[in-house]
Amino acid sequence: PSKSHLTPSQSIRHVGFIWDTVRFTVSVPPEKVEALKVLCSSAISRPISLRFLAKIIGTIDSFKFGCPIAPLHYRSLQLDLVKHLSPTPDWNSLLVLSPSACSDLFWWLECDLDLRPARLTSFSPSHRMETDASLVGW
């Protein structure tokens, strides 16, 4: 009973996301975005450990189901992590983030708490383009 919703609802929280059955969307709860902003603000001003960088990347990666543009804003962080990994990495070693990785962090610091949600319905194109430019074929 403690895990059940006994009253009908058009929007519920389940597995860390907000599922909206009216708009057919899945979104990241604002408090998760706020928690990420706290991580980003502490990483922007000082050297951070590989472990802390991996935590930030993992948090952003977990958003991708509810925010399809999330992967666009952690690639530079991933590159910094990969550059500092070795066959036997010291996860407590410190690194200074590159300017492009810092710009990823700034994006998350400046984003709205209500990120654009992911659609549950499949994409349907509104236009179709065809061409037959070759005189010979394939």
KEKE-3310 file (N, C-alpha, C; in steps of 0.2 Angstrom, whole numbers, plus 5000, padded with zeros to 4 digits):
npx = (5004:5010:5017:5008:4997:4982:4973:4966:4977:4984:4997:5012:5025:5038:5051:5060:5057:5045:5030:5019:5003:4994:5000:5009:5022:5039:5048:5062:5062:5062:5069:5079:5087:5091:5099:5109:5114:5120:5131:5138:5141:5150:5160:5165:5173:5185:5199:5194:5191:5193:5183:5173:5170:5165:5154:5146:5145:5138:5126:5120:5119:5109:5098:5095:5084:5072:5075:5079:5090:5100:5113:5120:5126:5136:5147:5160:5164:5165:5176:5186:5187:5190:5203:5211:5211:5218:5226:5225:5216:5218:5205:5204:5213:5216:5210:5210:5197:5194:5191:5180:5173:5170:5161:5151:5147:5143:5131:5122:5121:5115:5103:5085:5075:5064:5067:5066:5054:5054:5046:5033:5026:5028:5039:5032:5035:5032:5034:5039:5053:5059:5071:5078:5091:5101:5105:5108:5105:5107)
npy = (4994:5006:5010:5011:5021:5026:5035:5041:5048:5059:5062:5056:5051:5041:5029:5039:5049:5061:5056:5061:5059:5066:5075:5066:5064:5062:5068:5076:5078:5094:5095:5086:5092:5104:5098:5093:5106:5110:5101:5105:5118:5117:5111:5119:5129:5124:5112:5096:5079:5063:5054:5063:5070:5059:5056:5068:5067:5054:5058:5067:5059:5051:5058:5058:5050:5057:5069:5073:5081:5081:5073:5081:5090:5085:5079:5085:5085:5071:5069:5075:5067:5054:5058:5058:5046:5030:5014:5009:5018:5032:5036:5046:5056:5073:5085:5098:5106:5107:5122:5119:5109:5116:5125:5116:5113:5126:5128:5119:5125:5137:5133:5131:5125:5117:5106:5103:5091:5073:5066:5054:5049:5043:5050:5059:5063:5079:5082:5075:5071:5068:5063:5061:5062:5056:5050:5037:5028:5018)
npz = (5000:5003:4992:4983:4972:4976:4972:4957:4944:4933:4932:4938:4949:4945:4946:4947:4938:4931:4925:4913:4908:4901:4893:4887:4891:4898:4912:4920:4938:4946:4958:4956:4946:4953:4962:4954:4950:4961:4962:4951:4953:4963:4957:4947:4952:4957:4957:4954:4959:4950:4953:4958:4946:4938:4945:4942:4928:4928:4934:4925:4914:4919:4917:4904:4899:4903:4898:4883:4877:4886:4884:4876:4883:4891:4885:4884:4897:4898:4889:4896:4907:4902:4896:4908:4913:4917:4914:4927:4936:4948:4957:4966:4962:4957:4945:4934:4926:4908:4897:4889:4895:4907:4901:4898:4911:4915:4907:4913:4925:4922:4916:4916:4929:4925:4914:4896:4892:4888:4874:4874:4864:4847:4834:4821:4805:4797:4784:4768:4759:4743:4731:4714:4708:4700:4684:4681:4691:4706)
capx = (5000:5014:5020:5003:4993:4975:4968:4968:4981:4987:5004:5015:5032:5040:5058:5064:5054:5038:5026:5013:4999:4990:5005:5013:5029:5043:5052:5066:5060:5066:5074:5085:5090:5094:5105:5115:5117:5124:5137:5141:5144:5156:5165:5167:5178:5191:5201:5190:5193:5190:5177:5167:5168:5161:5147:5142:5143:5133:5120:5118:5117:5103:5093:5093:5077:5067:5077:5083:5096:5105:5119:5123:5129:5141:5152:5167:5166:5167:5182:5191:5188:5194:5210:5214:5210:5224:5224:5223:5215:5217:5199:5204:5217:5213:5211:5207:5193:5195:5186:5174:5170:5167:5155:5145:5144:5139:5125:5118:5120:5110:5097:5079:5073:5060:5070:5061:5053:5055:5040:5032:5024:5034:5040:5029:5037:5026:5035:5043:5057:5062:5075:5080:5096:5105:5102:5110:5103:5112)
capy = (5000:5012:5011:5012:5027:5024:5040:5042:5054:5060:5064:5052:5050:5034:5028:5045:5054:5063:5054:5065:5055:5071:5078:5060:5066:5060:5074:5076:5082:5100:5095:5083:5097:5108:5094:5093:5112:5111:5098:5109:5124:5116:5108:5125:5134:5121:5106:5090:5072:5059:5051:5068:5071:5053:5057:5073:5064:5049:5061:5070:5053:5048:5063:5057:5047:5062:5076:5070:5085:5080:5070:5086:5094:5082:5076:5088:5082:5064:5069:5077:5061:5049:5060:5057:5039:5026:5007:5008:5025:5034:5040:5052:5061:5079:5088:5105:5105:5111:5127:5116:5105:5121:5127:5111:5115:5133:5126:5116:5130:5142:5130:5131:5119:5113:5105:5101:5084:5068:5064:5046:5047:5042:5056:5058:5069:5083:5083:5070:5074:5063:5065:5057:5066:5052:5047:5030:5024:5016)
capz = (5000:5004:4986:4978:4971:4976:4969:4950:4943:4926:4932:4944:4950:4945:4944:4947:4933:4931:4920:4912:4903:4897:4888:4885:4892:4904:4913:4926:4943:4947:4963:4954:4942:4958:4965:4949:4950:4967:4960:4945:4956:4967:4952:4943:4955:4960:4955:4957:4959:4945:4956:4958:4939:4936:4948:4939:4922:4929:4936:4919:4910:4921:4915:4897:4898:4904:4895:4877:4876:4892:4882:4872:4888:4895:4881:4886:4903:4897:4886:4902:4912:4898:4896:4914:4915:4915:4915:4934:4938:4955:4957:4970:4959:4955:4939:4932:4920:4902:4896:4886:4901:4911:4897:4900:4918:4915:4904:4918:4930:4919:4913:4920:4933:4921:4907:4891:4894:4882:4872:4874:4857:4842:4830:4814:4801:4794:4777:4765:4753:4739:4725:4709:4705:4696:4678:4681:4697:4711)
cpx = (5004:5017:5014:5000:4986:4970:4970:4972:4983:4994:5007:5022:5034:5047:5062:5062:5047:5035:5020:5009:4994:4994:5009:5020:5032:5048:5056:5063:5064:5071:5080:5090:5094:5100:5111:5118:5122:5131:5141:5144:5150:5162:5169:5173:5184:5193:5196:5193:5190:5183:5171:5165:5164:5154:5143:5140:5137:5126:5116:5115:5111:5097:5091:5087:5072:5069:5082:5090:5101:5112:5123:5127:5133:5147:5159:5169:5168:5174:5188:5192:5192:5201:5214:5214:5217:5222:5222:5222:5215:5211:5199:5209:5213:5214:5207:5203:5195:5190:5180:5170:5167:5161:5149:5142:5140:5132:5120:5117:5115:5103:5091:5078:5069:5063:5064:5060:5054:5047:5039:5029:5029:5033:5036:5031:5031:5027:5039:5046:5059:5066:5077:5085:5100:5102:5104:5107:5108:5117)
cpy = (5006:5014:5012:5019:5025:5029:5040:5048:5054:5061:5060:5052:5043:5033:5034:5050:5056:5061:5057:5061:5059:5073:5072:5062:5063:5066:5072:5081:5088:5099:5091:5088:5102:5104:5094:5100:5113:5107:5102:5115:5123:5113:5114:5129:5131:5115:5100:5083:5068:5056:5056:5070:5065:5054:5062:5070:5058:5052:5064:5065:5051:5052:5061:5054:5052:5069:5074:5074:5084:5078:5076:5090:5091:5079:5079:5086:5075:5064:5071:5070:5056:5051:5058:5050:5035:5019:5005:5015:5026:5039:5046:5057:5067:5081:5094:5104:5110:5117:5124:5112:5110:5124:5123:5112:5121:5132:5124:5121:5135:5139:5131:5124:5114:5112:5102:5093:5080:5066:5056:5044:5047:5048:5054:5065:5073:5084:5077:5073:5068:5066:5060:5060:5062:5049:5040:5026:5022:5012)
cpz = (5000:4997:4980:4978:4971:4973:4961:4949:4936:4926:4939:4943:4950:4943:4943:4942:4934:4925:4919:4907:4899:4891:4885:4885:4898:4906:4920:4932:4944:4953:4961:4950:4947:4961:4961:4949:4956:4966:4956:4948:4960:4963:4948:4946:4958:4956:4958:4956:4953:4947:4956:4951:4936:4939:4944:4932:4923:4931:4930:4915:4912:4919:4908:4895:4898:4901:4889:4875:4881:4889:4878:4877:4893:4891:4883:4892:4903:4894:4892:4906:4908:4897:4902:4917:4913:4916:4923:4937:4945:4955:4961:4968:4957:4948:4938:4926:4914:4901:4893:4891:4905:4908:4898:4907:4919:4912:4909:4924:4928:4917:4918:4924:4930:4915:4902:4892:4887:4881:4872:4868:4852:4837:4823:4810:4798:4786:4775:4759:4749:4733:4720:4705:4700:4690:4677:4686:4702:4708)
residu = (PRO:SER:LYS:SER:HIS:LEU:THR:PRO:SER:GLN:SER:ILE:ARG:HIS:VAL:GLY:PHE:ILE:TRP:ASP:THR:VAL:ARG:PHE:THR:VAL:SER:VAL:PRO:PRO:GLU:LYS:VAL:GLU:ALA:LEU:LYS:VAL:LEU:CYS:SER:SER:ALA:ILE:SER:ARG:PRO:ILE:SER:LEU:ARG:PHE:LEU:ALA:LYS:ILE:ILE:GLY:THR:ILE:ASP:SER:PHE:LYS:PHE:GLY:CYS:PRO:ILE:ALA:PRO:LEU:HIS:TYR:ARG:SER:LEU:GLN:LEU:ASP:LEU:VAL:LYS:HIS:LEU:SER:PRO:THR:PRO:ASP:TRP:ASN:SER:LEU:LEU:VAL:LEU:SER:PRO:SER:ALA:CYS:SER:ASP:LEU:PHE:TRP:TRP:LEU:GLU:CYS:ASP:LEU:ASP:LEU:ARG:PRO:ALA:ARG:LEU:THR:SER:PHE:SER:PRO:SER:HIS:ARG:MET:GLU:THR:ASP:ALA:SER:LEU:VAL:GLY:TRP)
# end
